[in-house]
Amino acid sequence: MLLAEKRSSLTTAALPFTQSILSQVGRTLSKVQQVLSWSYGEDVKPFKPPLSDAEFHTYLNHEGQLSRPEELRLRIYHGGVEPSLRKVVWRYLLNVYPDGLTGRERMDYMKRKSREYEQLKSEWAQRVNPEDLEFIRSTVLKDVLRTDRAHPYYAGPEDGPHLRALHDLLTTYAVTHPQVSYCQGMSDLASPILAVMDHEGHAFVCFCGIMKRLAANFHPDGRAMATKFAHLKLLLRHADPDFYQYLQEAGADDLFFCYRWLLLELKREFAFDDALRMLEVTWSSLPPDPPEHEVELVGPPSQVADTGFGSHRGRPVRQRHMLRPAGGGSSAFEDAVVHLATSSQGPSGGGRLLRQASLDGLQQLRDNMGPRKDFLVQLAHPATLISSKSLSEPLLNSPDPLLSSSSRPDSPSSSSPPSTQEASPSGDIAVGSPLMQDVGSPRDPGKSLPPPPPMGLPPPQEFGRGNPFMLFLCLAILLEHRDHIMRNGLDYNELAMHFDRLVRKHHLGRVLRRAKALFADYLQSEVWDSEEGAEATAPS
């Protein structure tokens, strides 16, 4: 009886507004089927119009305090935010404000935090030595100069004010957060925030807010990305066993071509303005998590002595993390695998973490390892989600992995990918558990692997490391192109090149609609409330 009560309350504990999501998206299977019934060429409209300024004020009380934070997030989840209102609402979505601030208090708070930022910005030289500061600045500048330059906000000369603000924001973060520092990809996370806020200090405060949740993506141990790969793989296998089986036989079930998606939470997969809406909808699916007092703009000091990074006292712990391995890449990676496998048993004495998890060094790290080994989570049995033989390599396999994921040394040579016009979503979706029915495969049945058994999924507070909807967006993109991939028999390189060509080109309306329907089905079916789901999330 107690166990049943515990399970029945898990939804509310995981996402305080889960029941509201269910009621608004539609509890019945027929509702979800209606959502999935539109054709490929049909124009897809949002569930509701974007949140307006007048409607936003209905969520505030007479003192300007946000009185209904969960309802506000649900409203944004179903319609997004009007562009002119984003700089106000995003601060709530990124958990910048402490609870209970009035309108005047919010203004004073942001002014004070902006002054704090300017002070931190003036202290670069006091916080790091000149050589390290120059290294950080040049690394940041390299990425800033190729981030969203096609968008009007970042167009123009290389010394333009917006590019300079983005550079200074990221440099200040690296200097004040030495345990994280700067890694390739962070500029993609900061760029939309700066463009929306149009204020360097406010953007830095918001960036610190989002990095509180996403900093683990860039940690050198790779554990956060390993978990996200494991969960996406588990979700795809649960949702579409036949497609998963196809990817297995194509050698693509590692899903390395999704690395950019998981690292940047799909920011690069849509046109800039569409990405803004996708981000706010994703953030709104998360429960409010306001700071107890205020957003911290300075992170903990580096721990060089504890990690084995660097040979010079006081050098930033992430200098090698940002670019290339310092040598011994294979053993460093294997040490990271051992750390992942034994993490549930407590800290291991003297074990080194992975020295290189940044994107620039991933190809070199793989080369140092020799023949590719399968450290990915093996999901044939839910109880082995994380085990000594089921660890995920947080790798992409190209000289610039954020830009391309198709060059994999152990894959056959690829041919030119098909045009994006040929890609079409699957029309054969049935709702239930598993989320999709098996459909015919273009492959030789004699070479097929046995279909994997059904399994549960982790609960929402654990799935995708607390961001389950992002995984369903990834799943929706995969299913949009599933039929094309299987019909044309794409191998790993062809599949990766296909998605590389679709950077900033995915159809947001279709992807959001499909993802929301599948997410609603996941929440309704409570497949995560099964013994299998519990085993899948238990530490090994």
C-alpha positions as CSV (number, residue, x, y, z in Angstrom):
1,M,0.0,0.0,0.0
2,L,2.8,2.4,0.9
3,L,4.6,1.6,-2.3
4,A,1.4,2.3,-4.3
5,E,1.0,5.6,-2.6
6,K,4.6,6.5,-3.3
7,R,4.3,5.7,-7.0
8,S,1.0,7.6,-7.3
9,S,2.6,10.7,-6.0
10,L,5.8,10.5,-8.1
11,T,4.4,12.6,-11.0
12,T,3.7,15.5,-8.7
13,A,7.1,15.2,-7.0
14,A,8.9,15.0,-10.4
15,L,7.2,17.9,-12.1
16,P,4.8,20.0,-9.9
17,F,2.7,20.9,-12.9
18,T,2.7,17.5,-14.7
19,Q,-1.0,17.0,-14.1
20,S,-1.8,20.4,-15.7
21,I,0.4,19.5,-18.7
22,L,-1.7,16.3,-19.1
23,S,-5.0,18.1,-18.8
24,Q,-4.1,20.8,-21.3
25,V,-2.4,18.6,-23.9
26,G,-5.1,16.0,-23.7
27,R,-5.5,13.0,-21.4
28,T,-7.1,10.6,-23.9
29,L,-5.3,8.6,-26.5
30,S,-7.6,9.9,-29.2
31,K,-6.5,13.4,-28.4
32,V,-2.9,12.4,-28.9
33,Q,-3.7,10.6,-32.1
34,Q,-5.4,13.7,-33.4
35,V,-2.2,15.7,-32.7
36,L,-0.2,13.2,-34.8
37,S,-2.7,12.9,-37.7
38,W,-1.6,16.0,-39.7
39,S,0.3,15.4,-42.9
40,Y,3.8,16.3,-43.8
41,G,2.9,19.3,-46.0
42,E,0.2,20.7,-43.7
43,D,0.9,24.0,-41.9
44,V,1.3,23.4,-38.2
45,K,0.0,26.1,-35.9
46,P,0.9,26.4,-32.2
47,F,-1.4,25.2,-29.5
48,K,-2.0,28.8,-28.4
49,P,-0.8,32.2,-29.6
50,P,2.3,33.5,-27.9
51,L,2.0,35.0,-24.4
52,S,1.3,38.8,-24.6
53,D,2.2,41.5,-22.2
54,A,-1.4,42.0,-21.2
55,E,-1.8,38.3,-20.5
56,F,1.5,38.1,-18.6
57,H,0.3,40.7,-16.1
58,T,-2.5,38.4,-15.2
59,Y,0.0,36.1,-13.6
60,L,1.3,39.0,-11.3
61,N,-0.4,40.3,-8.2
62,H,-1.1,43.9,-7.4
63,E,2.5,44.3,-6.1
64,G,4.0,42.9,-9.3
65,Q,5.0,39.6,-7.7
66,L,4.7,36.5,-9.8
67,S,1.8,34.7,-8.1
68,R,1.3,31.7,-10.4
69,P,4.7,30.5,-11.6
70,E,3.6,27.0,-12.6
71,E,0.7,28.3,-14.6
72,L,2.9,30.8,-16.4
73,R,5.2,28.1,-17.5
74,L,2.3,25.9,-18.7
75,R,1.0,28.8,-20.7
76,I,4.5,29.3,-22.3
77,Y,4.8,25.6,-23.0
78,H,1.6,25.8,-25.1
79,G,2.4,28.9,-27.1
80,G,5.7,30.5,-26.4
81,V,6.2,34.2,-25.7
82,E,5.8,37.3,-27.9
83,P,9.3,38.5,-29.0
84,S,8.9,41.9,-27.3
85,L,8.2,40.2,-24.0
86,R,11.0,37.7,-24.0
87,K,13.6,39.8,-22.1
88,V,11.1,40.0,-19.2
89,V,9.8,36.4,-19.2
90,W,13.1,34.6,-19.9
91,R,14.5,35.8,-16.6
92,Y,11.8,33.8,-14.9
93,L,12.3,30.8,-17.1
94,L,16.1,30.9,-16.4
95,N,15.5,31.2,-12.7
96,V,17.2,34.5,-12.3
97,Y,14.8,36.1,-9.7
98,P,14.4,34.9,-6.1
99,D,10.9,34.2,-5.1
100,G,8.6,37.1,-4.1
101,L,10.2,40.1,-5.7
102,T,8.0,43.0,-6.6
103,G,8.4,45.0,-9.8
104,R,10.6,47.6,-8.2
105,E,12.6,45.0,-6.4
106,R,13.3,43.1,-9.7
107,M,14.6,46.3,-11.3
108,D,16.9,47.1,-8.3
109,Y,18.0,43.4,-8.3
110,M,19.0,43.5,-12.0
111,K,20.8,46.8,-11.6
112,R,22.8,45.5,-8.7
113,K,23.7,42.3,-10.4
114,S,24.7,44.2,-13.5
115,R,27.1,46.4,-11.4
116,E,28.5,43.1,-9.9
117,Y,29.1,41.9,-13.4
118,E,31.0,45.0,-14.4
119,Q,33.1,44.7,-11.3
120,L,33.9,41.1,-12.1
121,K,34.7,42.1,-15.7
122,S,37.2,44.6,-14.4
123,E,39.0,41.9,-12.4
124,W,40.1,39.6,-15.1
125,A,43.8,40.5,-14.6
126,Q,43.5,40.0,-10.9
127,R,41.9,36.6,-11.2
128,V,44.2,34.9,-13.7
129,N,47.7,35.5,-14.9
130,P,48.3,37.3,-18.3
131,E,49.2,34.1,-20.2
132,D,46.1,32.3,-19.1
133,L,43.8,35.3,-19.7
134,E,45.2,35.6,-23.2
135,F,44.5,31.9,-23.8
136,I,40.9,32.2,-22.6
137,R,40.2,35.3,-24.6
138,S,41.6,33.9,-27.8
139,T,39.7,30.7,-27.4
140,V,36.4,32.5,-26.8
141,L,37.0,34.9,-29.7
142,K,37.6,32.0,-32.1
143,D,34.1,30.7,-31.3
144,V,32.3,34.1,-31.0
145,L,33.4,35.1,-34.6
146,R,31.6,32.1,-36.0
147,T,28.5,32.1,-33.8
148,D,25.2,33.2,-35.4
149,R,26.9,35.6,-37.7
150,A,24.1,35.3,-40.2
151,H,21.6,36.8,-37.8
152,P,21.3,40.6,-38.0
153,Y,22.2,41.1,-34.3
154,Y,25.6,39.5,-34.8
155,A,26.3,40.7,-38.4
156,G,28.8,43.4,-39.3
157,P,32.4,43.8,-38.5
158,E,34.3,41.5,-36.1
159,D,34.8,44.3,-33.6
160,G,31.1,45.1,-33.5
161,P,29.5,45.9,-30.1
162,H,27.4,42.7,-29.9
163,L,30.3,40.4,-30.7
164,R,32.4,42.2,-28.2
165,A,29.7,41.9,-25.6
166,L,29.4,38.1,-26.3
167,H,33.1,37.7,-26.0
168,D,33.4,39.7,-22.7
169,L,30.4,37.8,-21.2
170,L,31.9,34.4,-22.0
171,T,35.4,35.5,-20.9
172,T,34.1,36.7,-17.6
173,Y,32.3,33.5,-17.0
174,A,35.4,31.5,-17.8
175,V,37.5,33.6,-15.4
176,T,35.0,33.5,-12.6
177,H,34.1,29.8,-13.0
178,P,37.5,28.1,-13.2
179,Q,36.0,24.6,-12.6
180,V,34.0,25.0,-15.8
181,S,36.0,27.7,-17.7
182,Y,35.1,27.9,-21.3
183,C,34.3,25.1,-23.8
184,Q,33.3,25.1,-27.4
185,G,29.5,25.4,-27.6
186,M,29.0,27.8,-24.7
187,S,28.8,30.6,-27.2
188,D,25.8,29.0,-28.8
189,L,24.1,29.0,-25.4
190,A,24.9,32.6,-24.6
191,S,24.1,34.0,-28.1
192,P,20.3,33.9,-28.0
193,I,20.3,35.1,-24.4
194,L,22.3,38.2,-25.3
195,A,20.3,38.9,-28.4
196,V,17.1,38.8,-26.4
197,M,18.3,40.7,-23.4
198,D,20.2,43.2,-25.5
199,H,22.1,44.1,-22.3
200,E,25.5,42.6,-21.5
201,G,25.1,42.6,-17.7
202,H,21.6,41.2,-17.8
203,A,22.6,38.5,-20.3
204,F,25.5,37.4,-18.0
205,V,23.1,37.0,-15.1
206,C,20.8,34.9,-17.2
207,F,23.7,32.9,-18.6
208,C,24.8,32.1,-15.0
209,G,21.2,31.0,-14.4
210,I,21.2,28.5,-17.3
211,M,24.7,27.3,-16.7
212,K,23.7,26.3,-13.2
213,R,21.8,23.5,-14.9
214,L,24.0,22.9,-18.0
215,A,27.5,23.3,-16.7
216,A,27.6,19.6,-16.1
217,N,27.4,19.1,-19.9
218,F,30.9,20.5,-20.1
219,H,32.5,18.8,-17.2
220,P,35.6,16.8,-18.1
221,D,34.3,13.5,-16.6
222,G,31.6,13.3,-19.2
223,R,29.0,11.8,-16.9
224,A,26.2,14.2,-17.7
225,M,26.5,13.6,-21.4
226,A,26.9,9.8,-20.9
227,T,23.6,9.8,-19.0
228,K,21.8,11.8,-21.7
229,F,23.1,9.5,-24.4
230,A,21.9,6.5,-22.4
231,H,18.5,8.0,-21.9
232,L,18.0,9.0,-25.5
233,K,19.0,5.6,-26.6
234,L,16.6,4.1,-24.1
235,L,13.8,6.3,-25.3
236,L,14.3,5.6,-29.0
237,R,14.4,1.9,-28.3
238,H,11.2,2.1,-26.3
239,A,9.4,4.4,-28.8
240,D,10.4,2.6,-32.0
241,P,12.1,-0.8,-31.6
242,D,12.2,-1.3,-35.4
243,F,14.1,2.0,-36.1
244,Y,16.4,1.3,-33.2
245,Q,17.1,-2.2,-34.6
246,Y,17.9,-0.6,-38.0
247,L,20.4,1.8,-36.3
248,Q,22.0,-1.1,-34.5
249,E,22.6,-2.9,-37.8
250,A,23.9,0.3,-39.4
251,G,26.3,0.8,-36.5
252,A,24.6,4.0,-35.6
253,D,22.9,3.1,-32.4
254,D,25.6,4.9,-30.4
255,L,23.7,8.1,-31.6
256,F,26.9,10.1,-31.7
257,F,25.4,12.2,-34.5
258,C,23.1,13.6,-31.8
259,Y,25.9,14.9,-29.6
260,R,25.4,18.5,-30.8
261,W,21.7,18.2,-30.0
262,L,22.2,17.0,-26.4
263,L,25.1,19.4,-25.6
264,L,23.3,22.5,-26.9
265,E,19.8,21.4,-26.2
266,L,19.0,21.6,-29.9
267,K,19.8,25.3,-30.2
268,R,21.6,24.8,-33.6
269,E,19.0,22.6,-35.2
270,F,16.5,25.4,-35.9
271,A,16.7,28.8,-37.5
272,F,17.6,31.4,-35.0
273,D,14.1,32.8,-34.4
274,D,12.7,29.3,-34.2
275,A,15.4,28.3,-31.8
276,L,14.3,31.1,-29.5
277,R,10.8,29.7,-29.3
278,M,12.0,26.1,-29.0
279,L,14.3,27.2,-26.1
280,E,11.5,29.0,-24.2
281,V,9.1,26.1,-24.6
282,T,11.7,23.7,-23.4
283,W,12.6,25.8,-20.4
284,S,8.9,26.2,-19.5
285,S,8.6,22.4,-19.3
286,L,10.9,22.4,-16.3
287,P,9.6,23.2,-12.8
288,P,10.5,26.6,-11.3
289,D,13.8,26.6,-9.5
290,P,14.4,30.1,-8.2
291,P,17.6,30.9,-6.3
292,E,17.2,30.9,-2.5
293,H,18.8,34.3,-2.3
294,E,20.2,35.4,-5.7
295,V,22.0,34.1,-8.7
296,E,25.7,33.4,-7.9
297,L,27.9,35.1,-10.5
298,V,31.1,33.5,-9.2
299,G,31.8,29.8,-9.1
300,P,33.9,27.8,-6.7
301,P,37.7,27.9,-7.1
302,S,39.5,25.4,-9.3
303,Q,40.8,22.2,-7.7
304,V,44.0,21.6,-9.7
305,A,45.5,19.5,-7.0
306,D,42.5,17.1,-6.9
307,T,42.2,16.5,-10.7
308,G,45.7,16.2,-12.0
309,F,45.2,18.9,-14.6
310,G,48.1,21.0,-15.4
311,S,51.7,21.1,-14.1
312,H,51.8,24.8,-13.3
313,R,50.5,26.1,-10.0
314,G,47.5,28.4,-10.4
315,R,46.9,27.7,-14.1
316,P,43.2,27.3,-15.1
317,V,42.1,23.8,-14.7
318,R,40.4,23.8,-18.1
319,Q,43.2,25.0,-20.3
320,R,43.8,21.6,-21.7
321,H,40.1,20.8,-21.5
322,M,39.3,23.6,-23.9
323,L,41.6,22.4,-26.7
324,R,43.7,19.3,-26.9
325,P,44.5,16.4,-24.6
326,A,47.8,16.8,-22.7
327,G,48.8,13.3,-23.7
328,G,47.8,9.8,-22.6
329,G,44.4,10.3,-24.1
330,S,43.6,6.6,-24.0
331,S,44.4,6.0,-20.4
332,A,42.6,9.3,-19.4
333,F,39.5,8.2,-21.2
334,E,39.7,4.7,-19.6
335,D,40.1,6.3,-16.2
336,A,36.9,8.3,-16.9
337,V,35.1,5.1,-17.8
338,V,36.3,3.5,-14.5
339,H,35.1,6.6,-12.6
340,L,31.7,6.4,-14.2
341,A,31.4,2.7,-13.4
342,T,32.4,3.1,-9.8
343,S,30.8,6.5,-9.0
344,S,27.9,4.9,-7.1
345,Q,30.4,3.4,-4.7
346,G,31.8,6.7,-3.6
347,P,34.9,8.6,-4.5
348,S,37.8,6.5,-5.7
349,G,41.2,7.2,-4.4
350,G,43.6,8.8,-6.8
351,G,41.6,8.1,-9.9
352,R,42.0,10.6,-12.7
353,L,39.0,12.0,-14.5
354,L,38.8,12.5,-18.2
355,R,41.2,15.3,-19.1
356,Q,39.5,16.2,-22.3
357,A,35.8,16.4,-22.9
358,S,35.7,19.5,-25.1
359,L,34.6,19.3,-28.6
360,D,37.9,20.3,-30.3
361,G,39.8,17.4,-28.7
362,L,37.2,14.6,-29.2
363,Q,38.6,13.4,-32.5
364,Q,42.1,13.3,-31.2
365,L,41.0,11.4,-28.1
366,R,39.3,8.8,-30.2
367,D,42.4,8.4,-32.4
368,N,44.5,7.9,-29.3
369,M,42.2,5.1,-28.2
370,G,42.9,2.9,-31.2
371,P,40.0,0.6,-32.3
372,R,36.7,1.9,-31.2
373,K,35.3,0.3,-28.1
374,D,31.6,0.2,-27.2
375,F,31.5,2.1,-23.9
376,L,27.9,3.2,-24.5
377,V,25.2,2.1,-22.2
378,Q,23.9,-1.3,-23.2
379,L,20.1,-1.1,-22.8
380,A,19.2,-4.7,-23.5
381,H,18.5,-5.0,-19.7
382,P,17.2,-2.0,-17.8
383,A,19.2,-2.9,-14.7
384,T,22.5,-2.2,-16.5
385,L,21.8,1.5,-17.3
386,I,25.2,2.4,-15.9
387,S,27.6,-0.5,-15.4
388,S,31.2,-1.3,-16.1
389,K,30.4,-2.4,-19.6
390,S,27.7,0.2,-20.4
391,L,29.3,3.6,-20.5
392,S,28.8,6.2,-23.1
393,E,31.6,8.0,-24.8
394,P,30.7,11.7,-25.0
395,L,32.2,12.0,-28.4
396,L,31.6,13.4,-31.8
397,N,33.9,12.3,-34.6
398,S,35.0,15.2,-36.7
399,P,37.6,18.0,-36.6
400,D,34.8,20.4,-35.7
401,P,32.2,18.2,-34.1
402,L,29.6,20.9,-33.4
403,L,29.5,21.6,-37.1
404,S,29.8,18.1,-38.5
405,S,29.4,14.6,-37.1
406,S,29.8,12.5,-40.2
407,S,33.5,11.7,-40.2
408,R,33.8,8.6,-38.2
409,P,37.1,6.6,-38.6
410,D,35.5,3.2,-38.3
411,S,32.6,3.8,-40.7
412,P,32.6,3.1,-44.4
413,S,33.1,6.0,-46.7
414,S,29.9,8.0,-47.2
415,S,28.2,9.3,-50.2
416,S,26.5,12.6,-50.7
417,P,23.4,13.0,-48.5
418,P,20.0,13.3,-50.1
419,S,18.4,16.7,-50.3
420,T,16.5,18.0,-47.3
421,Q,13.4,18.1,-49.4
422,E,13.3,14.4,-49.6
423,A,13.1,14.0,-45.8
424,S,9.7,13.3,-44.5
425,P,8.2,12.4,-41.1
426,S,6.8,9.1,-40.3
427,G,3.1,8.9,-40.8
428,D,2.7,5.5,-39.1
429,I,2.6,6.6,-35.5
430,A,0.4,4.8,-33.0
431,V,0.0,5.9,-29.4
432,G,0.5,3.6,-26.5
433,S,3.4,1.8,-24.8
434,P,5.7,1.4,-26.6
435,L,5.0,4.8,-28.1
436,M,5.1,3.5,-31.7
437,Q,4.1,0.2,-33.3
438,D,6.6,-1.8,-35.2
439,V,6.5,-1.1,-38.9
440,G,8.0,-2.8,-41.9
441,S,11.7,-2.4,-42.5
442,P,13.5,-2.2,-45.9
443,R,16.2,-4.5,-44.6
444,D,16.7,-8.1,-45.3
445,P,14.7,-10.0,-42.6
446,G,17.3,-12.7,-42.6
447,K,19.9,-10.3,-41.2
448,S,17.6,-8.7,-38.6
449,L,18.4,-8.9,-35.0
450,P,15.6,-10.0,-32.6
451,P,13.4,-7.1,-31.5
452,P,14.4,-5.7,-28.1
453,P,12.0,-6.4,-25.2
454,P,9.7,-3.6,-24.0
455,M,11.1,-1.7,-21.1
456,G,10.2,1.2,-18.8
457,L,11.7,4.7,-18.9
458,P,13.2,6.8,-16.1
459,P,10.9,9.1,-14.1
460,P,10.7,12.7,-15.2
461,Q,13.0,14.1,-12.5
462,E,15.8,11.8,-13.7
463,F,15.0,11.5,-17.4
464,G,17.5,13.6,-19.4
465,R,19.0,14.7,-16.1
466,G,15.8,16.5,-15.2
467,N,15.0,17.8,-18.7
468,P,12.8,15.0,-20.2
469,F,11.1,17.2,-22.8
470,M,14.4,17.9,-24.5
471,L,14.8,14.1,-25.1
472,F,11.4,14.0,-26.7
473,L,12.4,16.9,-29.1
474,C,15.4,14.8,-30.1
475,L,13.1,11.8,-30.6
476,A,10.7,13.8,-32.7
477,I,13.5,14.9,-35.0
478,L,14.6,11.3,-35.4
479,L,11.1,10.1,-36.2
480,E,10.6,13.0,-38.6
481,H,13.3,11.4,-40.8
482,R,12.9,7.8,-39.8
483,D,11.1,6.6,-43.0
484,H,13.6,8.4,-45.3
485,I,16.6,6.9,-43.4
486,M,15.2,3.3,-43.5
487,R,13.8,3.5,-47.0
488,N,17.2,4.6,-48.4
489,G,19.3,2.4,-46.2
490,L,21.5,5.2,-44.9
491,D,24.7,4.0,-43.2
492,Y,26.3,5.9,-40.3
493,N,28.1,8.5,-42.4
494,E,25.2,9.1,-44.7
495,L,22.8,9.4,-41.7
496,A,25.2,11.9,-39.9
497,M,25.7,13.9,-43.1
498,H,21.9,14.0,-43.6
499,F,21.4,15.6,-40.2
500,D,24.4,17.9,-40.6
501,R,22.8,19.3,-43.7
502,L,19.7,20.0,-41.7
503,V,21.4,22.3,-39.2
504,R,19.1,25.3,-38.7
505,K,16.5,23.8,-41.1
506,H,14.2,21.6,-39.1
507,H,10.5,22.5,-39.1
508,L,9.8,23.7,-35.5
509,G,6.0,23.4,-35.7
510,R,6.1,19.8,-36.7
511,V,8.8,18.9,-34.3
512,L,7.2,20.6,-31.3
513,R,3.8,19.1,-32.1
514,R,5.1,15.6,-32.3
515,A,7.4,16.0,-29.3
516,K,4.5,17.3,-27.1
517,A,2.2,14.4,-28.2
518,L,4.9,11.8,-27.4
519,F,5.7,13.6,-24.1
520,A,2.1,13.6,-23.1
521,D,1.8,9.9,-23.8
522,Y,4.9,9.3,-21.7
523,L,3.4,11.2,-18.8
524,Q,0.0,9.6,-19.2
525,S,1.2,6.0,-19.5
526,E,3.5,6.4,-16.5
527,V,5.8,3.8,-18.0
528,W,8.4,5.3,-15.7
529,D,6.3,4.1,-12.8
530,S,7.0,0.5,-13.5
531,E,9.6,-1.9,-12.0
532,E,11.5,-1.8,-15.2
533,G,11.6,2.0,-15.2
534,A,12.8,2.0,-11.6
535,E,15.6,-0.5,-12.4
536,A,16.7,1.5,-15.4
537,T,17.4,4.5,-13.2
538,A,18.9,2.7,-10.3
539,P,22.7,3.1,-9.8
540,S,24.7,0.0,-10.7
